Amino acid sequence: MKILKKAITLNVGLVLMGTAVFAQDLNEAKKAIDAEQYQKASSMLKSLVSSKASDGDNYYNLGLVYLKTGYIDSARAIFTKGVAAEPKNNLNLIGLGEADMLSNDPTSAKTNFDKAVAIAPKDYKTYLYIGKAYLAQDKPSDDVSKPDFTSALANITKADELDSKDKDAEVFLAQGDAYALQKKNSEALGPYMRVNDIDPNNRRAKTQIGRMYKESKAFEEGKKELEDVIAADANYGPAYRELGELYLLWSSFGVNKERAAKGIENYKKYLDLTDKSLESQLRYAQFLFYAKDYPTLEQVATSLQVPANDPKGLVVLRLKGWSAYENKNYPLALKSLEEFFAKEKDQNKILGLDYLYLGKAQLKSGQDSLALINITKAVDKDSANTDALAEVAKAYFDAKKYAKSAEVYDKVIAANPNGKGVLYSYFYDGLAYYFEYATQYSAKKNPSKDLLVKADTAIAKVAQLAPETTDAYLYRARVNSLLDDEKAPKGLMVPHFEAFIAKVTAKPELVTPNAKKLSEAYDNLGGFYFNTDKAKAKEYFDKSVAVYPTGTFAAAKLKELSAPATPAKGKGK
């Protein structure tokens, strides 16, 4: 009997030891998830699921790894197994709800969350994880889905109330995240600082504080916070990522190449510390795009090995296309992006930049009509893309397709009337209408003078926005010359030619470069006054000859003016 009791005691000890080992392994896996070492975490959790198949926590955390790396269907399968393995553990129901949120199905998510609450309505962790699930929709590459911050904060607040002794730092971390994702940095700072009071070894809260400083452009303060994290734990990858992004943003103020290089250096450290999973390599590739290191990006994107049918292959195609275009490898850009569009069936996942780069690649290959369609879609998603639409308009202009050019320039102006390049657009819009009229007139097609009115309106806008643009006055004069009555001209061109002359002659350095244009203005004014005010006409013709001696019109008219009057017939002796 004594031996039996000893055996029983020994077995109980082994069970307790095994539980402790499993708990330790799960904690290590959670640390790996937080450090974005997803391959490591996945390997550990798969082992735990295999060795302790009845523990729902293991399934839940493995499912989270799949969610964080973009494999929603795989995550849903794991969560479903977790529910079956331990029905009274509600975490996997919350995981299913999070998968629903990421699939833009909030109704199904609410159903799963309600089931989770029914199992453990008094457990603060129920509400904590539901709140975090509502925040999970925040994806930098997704401009469609946005977190349900109201539901997230309601659940996190409930968790805080139930955790009355404030013993779990994760509650405050979630509170901070909920505010930080809304750019409410002042509200986020307090909860993040509470995390450190409860768990001084927590690295993410301080990393998040550094990130908030970065977003507020308080670069020195953000740098200090992140360097403090690295000093405490040199292997915490996310701190290097945030420091890399901080340096990249900082470098854009004054275009500091040294800081940009430091940004890439720190991002490489992040990559090395996150087991170079496909997910971390993709994040690095996206960073290279924003760092404008397109040659390296094209190399990285080309070298990435993605399993067949993996949705991340579409992201790789996208980055290949973007970088190839920037590297002037237009055939590869077009090929990659056409393949991307052929394979991406979810329209919600197509970004404005996808349409933009496809359109620009088509423009470079001479596919003007297709380029217009796709760049217009890019502008619809983001008016900042109107510069590319202006490129299409200019391509039509250069091809002498003036009607089409004017049509596209009208869209450019309407999309972003206060854009930095709008002056250029107004000017070429006016020229396109003017040349379209001239083209039709030369072809004897009896063009509508509405074309000239539109030309004058557009070019007048240039003169209004940039009064020193001398050619605006010259072209208004030319347009108004055509607008005037041919048989009884009213001199619609006169004030515009006079304004052109005044602008040019006010600055002596402009006279010689504009000599021929000045001569044109003087000739037209002289011609207008030739039959009504010969003295004034002579004055203008003299100025024309003086500024442009090789001109023939003014010289011929001066000869006419100086020739003796011809006697009328029948009045001679």
Secondary structure, 3 states (H helix, E strand, C coil): CHHHHHHHHHHHHHHHHHHHHHHHHHHHHHHHHHCCCHHHHHHHHHHHHHHCCCCHHHHHHHHHHHHHCCCHHHHHHHHHHHHHHCCCCCHHHHHHHHHHHHCCCHHHHHHHHHHHHHHCCCCHHHHHHHHHHHHCCCCCCCCCCCCCHHHHHHHHHHHHHHCCCCCCHHHHHHHHHHHHCCCCHHHHHHHHHHHHHHCCCCCHHHHHHHHHHHHCCCHHHHHHHHHHHHHHCCCCHHHHHHHHHHHHHHHCCCCCHHHHHHHHHHHHHHHHHCCCCHHHHHHHHHHHHHCCCHHHHHHHHHHCCCCCCCCHHHHHHHHHHHHHHHCCCHHHHHHHHHHHHHHCCCHHHCCHHHHHHHHHHHHHCCCHHHHHHHHHHHHHHCHHHHHHHHHHHHHHHHCCCHHHHHHHHHHHHHHCCCCCCHHHHHHHHHHHHHHHHHHHHHCCCCCCCHHHHHHHHHHHHHHHHCCCCHHHHHHHHHHHHHHCCCCCCCCCCHHHHHHHHHHHHCCHHHHCCCHHHHHHHHHHHHHHHCCCCHHHHHHHHHHHHHHCCCCCHHHHHHHHHHCCCCCCCCCCC
